[in-house]
Amino acid sequence: MAIITRYVVEHKGVEKFVTADKKEADKYDKMLEVADNLAEYIEAKGMKFEPDVLEDLAIMLSKNKDALAKLFKGTEAKAVLSDEKADVVALGKKKA
């Protein structure tokens, strides 16, 4: 029998992420904390969104903080998006 350690990241009472890697769990938890701070900041600036839309927006911004940093430094969106596509590996379909 094996003993497996799992790290569960909960956010607002909902299980969001499960992993066996503590470092990955901590990273995801930090991303969610940043997203909460972003959502609070966005609301404080007078932007009105439905709560679930605001949460999705804040999480997307938090997950893409490195790309956003490039955009804030003046890199064009096309270049940032192109770099992101270069990171994706397309897997071909298996031939029968």
C-alpha positions in Angstrom: 0.0 0.0 0.0 1.3 3.4 -0.9 1.0 6.6 1.0 0.4 9.7 -1.2 0.6 13.2 0.0 -1.7 15.6 -1.7 -1.8 19.4 -1.4 -5.2 20.9 -1.9 -5.6 24.6 -2.6 -9.0 26.0 -1.5 -10.2 29.4 -2.5 -13.4 30.8 -0.9 -14.4 27.4 0.3 -13.9 25.8 -3.2 -11.3 23.2 -4.0 -9.3 24.8 -6.9 -6.1 22.8 -7.3 -4.8 19.4 -6.1 -1.2 18.3 -6.5 1.5 16.2 -5.0 4.0 19.0 -5.3 4.1 21.4 -2.4 5.9 24.0 -4.4 3.2 24.0 -7.1 0.5 24.3 -4.5 2.2 27.3 -2.9 2.7 28.9 -6.3 -1.0 28.4 -7.1 -2.1 29.7 -3.7 0.1 32.8 -4.2 -1.5 33.4 -7.6 -5.0 33.3 -6.0 -3.9 35.8 -3.4 -2.6 38.1 -6.1 -5.9 37.7 -7.9 -7.9 38.6 -4.8 -5.7 41.8 -4.4 -6.3 42.6 -8.1 -10.0 42.2 -7.8 -10.1 44.5 -4.7 -8.0 47.1 -6.5 -10.2 46.9 -9.7 -13.3 47.4 -7.6 -11.7 50.3 -5.6 -11.0 52.1 -8.9 -14.7 52.1 -9.7 -14.8 49.3 -12.2 -18.1 47.4 -12.0 -18.2 43.7 -12.9 -20.3 40.8 -11.9 -18.5 38.9 -9.1 -17.7 35.8 -11.2 -16.5 37.9 -14.1 -14.3 40.0 -11.8 -12.8 36.8 -10.3 -12.1 35.3 -13.7 -10.5 38.6 -14.9 -8.4 38.9 -11.7 -7.2 35.3 -12.0 -6.4 35.7 -15.7 -4.3 38.8 -14.9 -2.6 37.1 -12.1 -1.7 34.0 -14.1 -0.3 36.2 -16.9 1.7 38.6 -14.7 4.9 38.1 -16.7 3.2 38.9 -20.0 1.5 41.9 -18.5 4.9 43.1 -17.2 6.1 43.0 -20.8 3.1 44.9 -22.0 3.6 47.6 -19.3 7.2 48.0 -20.5 5.9 48.8 -24.0 6.1 45.4 -25.8 3.3 45.1 -28.4 0.5 42.6 -27.6 1.2 40.8 -30.9 4.8 40.0 -29.8 3.7 38.9 -26.3 1.0 36.6 -27.8 3.4 35.3 -30.4 5.9 34.4 -27.6 3.1 32.6 -25.7 2.1 30.6 -28.8 5.8 29.6 -29.2 5.6 28.0 -25.7 2.7 25.7 -26.8 3.7 22.3 -28.2 1.2 21.0 -30.7 0.7 17.3 -30.5 -0.1 15.5 -33.7 -2.9 13.0 -34.0 -1.9 9.3 -33.8 -2.2 7.5 -37.1 -4.3 4.4 -37.0 
